[in-house]
Amino acid sequence: MADIVGIKGMVLAAGFGTRLKPFTDLNPKPLFPFFGISLLELGLFRLREAGITNISANAHHHFHKIEEALKKSPLGRDIRLSIELPDILGRGGAFVPLKSWRSGADLLVYNGDIASDVDVAALCNVHRKNKNIATMLLLPKPLSRDAAVYRIADRVVAISKTPPEIPGATAHGFACLHILTDAFLNLLPQSGTSDVLEAYQQAFTRGLPVGCAVHHGFWHGIETPQNAWDAHMDLMKLGFDSEKTGIREVYKYRNEKFTFSGSVFVGPRCVLAEDADIGPNVILSGDHTIGAGTQIKNALLLQGVNVAAGEKIENAVVGFDGSGQRVIVNIVT
């Protein structure tokens, strides 16, 4: 696909992933796997699929792991990495070190902790057609933890945890994807830590046009072991064989293979004993040795988790903590 002229991309990958602990003690949250593919790679795929070839990412927590992942991934080539040290710069300050790289171009910002089938190219078309100072991708309903985004038709009119006194405004969630112009980014402090909400509030106060589109497809923010599990199950229910999140395509980029049968996903480089009882609802992310006589049901195993002969795992996400020890987090199935 041809490059989208005038729009560069950025994947946010600097956060601590506190609610996803203990799995983020060893790795940054954007490297958490979704069907064996890191959220970071899925984000890069979404941008490249849309024709965005000039891409950056930021990093702070375990930044060297992000560096390594970009070097290893065929989707990570020519990525401009902004390492935030000694302090993390926040959701607004993250853009400042990239100002010269951006050279006045609009910036499409994609959170590195979501799994989705969003149409990035369609959002770019909405943004360019309506000449907004910023354009947000919204979800049909608000997210419980965050401030709601209020819109009237194709314009965002407020971002607030309490309903604004604006007749006709409907509440939505933020899909963690937006396009920001140079004029919008100049509303932020040009040094230090800041929050992008500061610029949005200024835009609303000044009557500057903030546009939007609503995404009705697959979308999950991966914040906790429980909703990581829920995201995997939701995609299975929708029909993994017809998925549009980019999983199959990224595996092709990586020249790796997986199998999916019924409700069992087996990632690459897995060795399974013939009598292992696996399923239903099992995701083996990759690099596993599953011993004889094991029973695995309703479980998500992160990369490299081995299961000893005769072991039983059920209703759990299994990975490693900061010391490299295997840890099991129980989930509701």
C-alpha positions in Angstrom: 0.0 0.0 0.0 1.2 3.5 -0.8 2.6 5.7 2.0 0.1 8.0 3.6 1.6 11.4 2.8 1.8 13.8 5.7 1.0 11.4 8.5 3.6 9.6 10.6 2.9 7.0 13.2 3.9 6.4 16.8 3.3 3.4 19.1 3.3 4.2 22.8 5.4 1.6 24.6 6.8 3.3 27.7 4.3 2.5 30.4 4.9 0.4 33.5 1.9 -2.0 33.1 1.3 -2.0 36.8 -2.1 -3.8 36.6 -0.6 -6.6 34.6 1.9 -7.5 37.2 3.7 -9.9 37.9 4.1 -10.5 34.1 5.3 -6.9 33.5 8.0 -7.2 36.2 10.2 -9.0 33.6 8.9 -7.4 30.3 7.2 -4.2 29.3 3.5 -4.5 28.7 3.7 -4.0 24.9 5.6 -7.3 24.7 2.7 -9.2 26.3 1.6 -11.7 23.8 -1.8 -12.0 22.1 -2.0 -15.4 20.5 1.8 -15.4 20.7 2.3 -12.1 18.9 3.4 -9.1 21.0 1.0 -6.2 21.3 3.8 -4.0 20.0 4.1 -6.0 16.8 0.3 -6.0 16.3 0.4 -2.2 16.6 3.2 -1.9 14.1 1.3 -4.1 11.7 -1.9 -2.0 12.0 0.2 1.1 11.1 2.1 -0.5 8.2 -1.0 -2.2 6.8 -2.5 1.3 6.5 0.4 2.6 4.6 2.2 4.5 7.4 5.9 3.8 6.9 7.5 6.5 9.0 7.0 5.1 12.5 8.4 5.8 15.9 8.0 4.3 19.4 8.9 5.4 22.9 10.2 3.3 25.7 11.1 3.6 29.4 10.2 0.5 31.5 12.6 -2.2 30.4 13.5 -0.1 27.4 16.2 -2.5 26.3 13.6 -5.2 25.9 11.7 -2.9 23.4 15.0 -2.3 21.6 15.7 -6.0 21.3 12.1 -6.8 20.1 12.3 -4.1 17.4 15.6 -5.5 16.1 14.2 -9.0 16.0 10.9 -8.3 14.4 10.6 -7.8 10.6 8.0 -5.1 11.5 10.5 -3.3 13.6 12.8 -2.2 10.9 13.6 1.6 10.6 11.6 2.4 13.7 12.7 5.7 15.4 12.9 4.7 19.1 12.7 7.5 21.7 14.0 6.3 25.0 12.7 8.3 27.9 15.4 8.6 30.6 15.7 9.1 33.5 12.0 9.8 33.8 8.9 8.7 31.9 7.5 11.7 30.1 3.7 10.9 30.2 1.1 10.8 27.5 1.9 14.4 26.3 5.6 14.7 27.0 6.3 11.6 24.9 5.9 13.6 21.7 8.4 16.3 22.5 11.6 14.4 21.8 10.2 13.5 18.4 9.4 17.0 17.2 12.4 17.3 14.8 11.7 13.8 13.5 8.1 14.6 12.9 9.0 17.8 10.9 5.5 19.2 11.2 3.7 16.1 10.0 0.5 14.9 11.6 1.1 12.1 14.1 -1.1 9.0 14.4 -0.7 7.7 17.9 -1.5 4.0 18.7 -1.3 2.7 22.3 1.0 -0.3 22.5 -1.3 -2.2 24.8 -4.3 -3.0 22.7 -5.4 -5.8 20.4 -7.8 -4.7 17.7 -8.9 -4.8 14.1 -9.2 -1.1 13.8 -9.0 0.4 10.3 -6.2 2.9 10.6 -6.4 4.0 7.0 -10.1 4.8 7.3 -9.4 7.0 10.4 -6.7 8.8 8.4 -9.2 9.5 5.6 -11.7 11.0 8.1 -9.0 13.2 9.6 -7.8 14.6 6.3 -11.2 15.1 4.9 -12.5 17.1 7.9 -9.3 19.0 8.5 -9.5 18.5 12.3 -6.9 19.7 14.7 -7.1 16.2 16.2 -9.2 13.1 15.4 -10.0 10.4 17.9 -11.2 6.9 17.4 -14.0 6.1 19.8 -15.7 3.0 21.2 -19.5 2.6 21.3 -19.5 2.7 25.1 -17.4 4.4 27.8 -14.6 2.4 29.5 -15.2 2.0 33.3 -11.9 3.3 34.5 -11.4 6.3 32.2 -13.1 9.6 31.5 -15.7 9.3 28.9 -15.4 11.1 25.5 -18.5 13.0 24.5 -19.4 13.7 20.9 -22.1 15.3 18.8 -22.1 13.8 15.3 -18.5 13.7 14.1 -17.1 16.2 16.6 -15.8 15.6 20.1 -17.1 18.2 22.5 -15.7 17.1 25.9 -13.6 14.5 27.8 -14.9 14.2 31.4 -15.7 11.7 34.1 -19.0 13.5 34.7 -21.5 14.3 32.0 -21.1 17.8 30.6 -24.0 20.2 30.3 -24.0 19.9 26.5 -27.4 18.9 24.9 -27.2 16.0 22.6 -23.7 14.8 23.6 -23.3 11.0 23.8 -20.7 9.2 25.9 -18.0 6.9 24.4 -14.8 5.2 25.3 -11.4 6.2 23.8 -10.0 3.4 21.6 -6.4 4.6 22.4 -5.8 5.7 18.8 -5.9 9.3 17.6 -4.3 11.6 15.0 -2.7 14.8 16.3 -1.7 17.8 14.1 1.3 20.0 14.7 -1.0 22.8 15.9 -2.5 20.4 18.4 0.9 19.2 19.7 2.0 22.8 20.1 -0.7 23.2 22.7 1.3 21.0 25.0 4.3 22.0 27.1 7.4 21.7 25.0 9.5 20.1 27.7 9.1 17.8 30.7 6.2 15.6 31.6 2.7 16.3 30.5 -0.7 14.7 29.6 -2.3 14.9 26.2 -5.6 15.7 27.9 -4.1 19.2 28.6 -4.1 19.9 24.9 -7.6 18.5 24.4 -9.0 20.7 27.1 -7.4 23.7 25.4 -8.8 22.7 22.1 -12.3 22.5 23.5 -11.9 25.9 25.3 -10.8 27.6 22.1 -13.4 25.9 19.9 -10.8 24.1 17.8 -12.3 21.2 15.8 -11.7 17.8 17.3 -13.1 15.1 15.1 -13.9 11.4 15.7 -15.0 8.1 14.2 -16.6 5.2 16.1 -15.1 1.7 15.9 -17.6 -1.1 16.1 -15.2 -4.1 15.6 -12.9 -6.1 17.8 -11.0 -4.1 20.5 -9.5 -4.9 23.8 -7.2 -3.0 26.1 -4.8 -5.5 27.8 -4.5 -4.2 31.3 -4.8 -7.2 33.7 -4.4 -11.0 33.4 -8.1 -11.3 33.6 -8.9 -9.1 30.6 -6.0 -10.5 28.7 -7.8 -13.8 29.0 -11.1 -12.3 28.1 -9.6 -10.8 24.9 -8.3 -14.2 23.8 -11.7 -15.8 24.5 -13.6 -13.1 22.7 -11.6 -13.5 19.5 -12.1 -17.3 19.7 -15.9 -16.7 20.0 -15.8 -14.4 17.0 -14.1 -17.1 15.0 -10.4 -17.1 15.0 -10.1 -18.4 11.5 -11.7 -15.2 10.2 -9.8 -12.8 12.5 -8.6 -9.5 11.2 -6.2 -8.4 14.0 -3.1 -9.3 12.0 -2.1 -12.4 13.8 -1.8 -14.6 10.7 0.0 -11.9 8.8 2.5 -11.2 11.5 3.3 -14.9 11.7 3.9 -14.8 8.0 6.2 -11.9 8.4 8.1 -13.8 11.0 8.2 -17.0 8.9 6.7 -18.9 11.8 3.8 -21.4 12.0 1.0 -22.0 14.5 -1.9 -24.4 14.7 -5.5 -23.7 15.7 -8.0 -26.5 16.2 -11.4 -26.1 17.8 -10.5 -24.0 20.9 -6.8 -24.8 21.2 -4.1 -22.5 19.8 -0.5 -23.9 19.6 2.2 -21.4 18.8 5.6 -22.1 17.2 8.3 -24.3 18.7 6.0 -26.3 21.0 6.6 -30.0 21.9 3.5 -31.7 23.1 3.4 -35.2 24.6 1.0 -37.5 22.7 -1.1 -38.2 25.7 -1.3 -34.6 26.9 -4.9 -33.6 27.5 -5.2 -30.0 26.2 -8.4 -28.1 25.9 -10.9 -26.6 25.7 -9.9 -23.0 25.6 -6.1 -23.2 25.7 -3.6 -20.8 24.2 0.0 -22.0 24.1 1.8 -18.8 23.1 5.0 -20.6 22.0 8.2 -22.3 23.0 6.6 -24.9 25.4 7.4 -28.4 26.3 4.2 -30.1 27.6 4.9 -33.4 29.4 3.2 -36.7 29.4 -0.1 -37.0 31.2 -0.6 -33.3 31.6 -4.1 -31.7 31.7 -4.5 -28.1 30.6 -7.9 -26.5 30.4 -9.1 -22.8 30.3 -5.5 -21.5 30.3 -3.2 -19.0 28.7 0.5 -20.0 28.8 2.9 -17.2 28.0 6.1 -17.9 26.0 8.5 -20.4 27.4 6.3 -21.9 30.1 6.9 -25.6 30.4 4.5 -28.1 32.0 5.9 -31.1 33.8 4.6 -34.6 33.3 1.3 -35.2 35.1 0.8 -31.5 36.0 -2.7 -30.0 35.9 -3.4 -26.4 35.0 -6.9 -24.9 34.8 -8.4 -21.4 34.9 -5.1 -19.6 34.9 -2.7 -17.3 33.1 0.8 -18.7 33.5 4.1 -16.8 32.9 7.1 -15.5 34.8 7.7 -12.9 37.4 10.6 -10.5 37.7 13.0 -13.1 39.0 12.2 -15.5 36.2 10.2 -17.8 38.4 7.0 -19.4 37.0 3.9 -17.8 38.4 0.2 -18.8 38.0 -2.6 -16.2 38.2 -6.1 -17.6 38.6 -8.8 -16.2 36.4 -12.6 -16.4 36.1 -13.6 -18.4 33.0 
